[in-house]
Amino acid sequence: MTDFDADVVVVGSGFGGAVAALRLTEAGHRVVVLERGQRLSDADLLRARKDPRAYLWQPGAGLRGFFWQRIFKDVGIIGANGVGGGSIVWAGVLLEPGDAFYRDPAWAHLADDWRSELAPHYARAARMLGRVTNAHLGPMDEHLRTAARAVGAEHTFGPVPLAIHFGTEGVTEPDPFFGGEGPERTGCRLCGECLLGCPYGAKNQLTRNYLHLAERYGAQIRAEHEVTAITPLPGGYELTVGHPWRRDVVREPIRAQRVVLAGGVLGSLDLLFRCRDELGTLPHVSRQLGRHVRTNSEALTAVQQPPGQDLSHGPTITTDFHPDADTHVTQNRYVGGWHMRFQIGPIVDGHRPGRRALRTVGAILAHPLRQLRAMGARRFEQRLTVLTVMQRLDNELSFELRRSPFRPWRRVLRSRSVTGREAPSFLPVANEVTRAYAEASGGTPFNLLGETLGGLSVTAHILGGAVMGSDAAEGVVDVRHEVFGHPGLYVADASTIPANLGVNPSLTITAMAERFAAGFPAAPAGRTRRVPVDATAAGSAS
């Protein structure tokens, strides 16, 4: 009989992994969470504001922070590594998708009524993440309201729901959410730095709720543990584990009866591809792996205000509106987003990427000093508004494990567009709204150079690649999130979501993980079980 080190190993500690860690621990399972990034202290997050080595994640280049941006042929993707996953650089927006998501033919046939089935899990996720309606509006929000009015959509403008403890600004108090079992919290300072990781105790990132409670109740979280292989054993799996940058550190393999992959779309796809196609340890993973990837039909644009304006006061995202039935727009304060200096360029229209790139180059060459002044502007971050424009309209791309064009001896994830269903790199409505915002605020509108020069769809909200299906011919996992062909192996992150949401996906990922955990197999008899923790009403309204 195999001697197991844990009942369940969870790979990754973002929204899906954090939920799994807590709920399966409460259910009596022995849970170990493996996270390749670091465990970040408040001091680490503060240091990252000034030191790129503590902010950016590229271990091979000596950058051992948490924020990363990966560029593929068809898409640019933003994310984070570290205990807490994407919640570290998360703006805290907690929106539910519209009816079209639940009825999408990609998965509507897998349940009688997805909206009804997910409703209690959305409600629990919202309570656990401390959802409140933003009450702090400033000049940036008024500019967005004026832009909404200009495109005939002011009636849809309003404050967004956020995962932030506002409390009393700057005042620390005992845990207001979980009856004293959570960490102490500090009222939001309205500093606009949510995307840098909140070192002040205000943002409800996963280390202050799900992960904190999971460890309190017995789960082990092991940072700087990178899983490189999963091998079936009789009754379970063995995971080969290394250090993400130190090859001299030897990690012991870990054996578990069940494994939950929650490393985000790129992490989970990469591991499944390598185990199926290179190592041969997971040969039965569906050929649908890597297909049906969505970008949330997203575009990022920017507006730079004239000197003397400071729009940075407040949480990162505070208001939104819908310029049409398919489109959602939010504004972003980008305090700490110094790297955006090198990504903004002239605003240029055009559906044909090659022509749009040429027009962009022409616009820069025609006014080079204008471009240099914009990139080198003083108080750049305080003057910048980034607009996130998302659509629920369908598109698709795929990922494959193919030879790297730069290191042909190594195979890496590479994107491939799907003919006729390409992820858009140009959304006309995004430029329309951006120009309206610039006119309202007296600023200068910009596109991102990755979109105009590179023809990329840039997103922080990548979805799919290991989607749900009725069988292995349709998807990679079943409705219980179990991988077809490999019992006891599960995926519980954004890669299982088979359709665009059209809104920020964090709440949906969390709700789907709550549903997954609620249906997980029971722990062995005799184990101590806890009543599942839920946020208090007082905490949720703080």
Secondary structure, DSSP 8 states (H G I E B T S, - for coil): ----SEEEEEE--SHHHHHHHHHHHHTT--EEEEESS----HHHHHHHTT-HHHHBEEGGGTEESSEEEEE-SSEEEEEE-STTGGGGG---B-----HHHHH-TTTGGGSS-HHHHHHHHHHHHHHHTTEEE-----HHHHHHHHHHHHTT-GGG-EE-EEEB--SSBT-EES-SSSTT-S--EEB----S-GGG--SSS-B--GGGTHHHHHHHTT-EEEES-EEEEEEEETTEEEEEEE-SS-TT-----EEEEEEEE-SHHHHHHHHHHIIIIIS-SSTTS-TTTT-SBB-TT-EEEEEE--TT-----S-S--EEEEEETTEEEEEEE-TT-GGGGGTEEE----SSHHHHHHHHHHHHHHSHHHHHHHHT-TTHHHHEEEEEEEE-S---EEEEEEE-SS-TTSEEEEEEE-TTS---S--HHHHHHHHHHHHHHT-EEEEEHHHHTT--EEES--B-SS-B-SSTTT-SB-TT-BBTTSTTEEE-SGGG--S--SS--HHHHHHHHHHHHHTS----TT----------HHHHT-
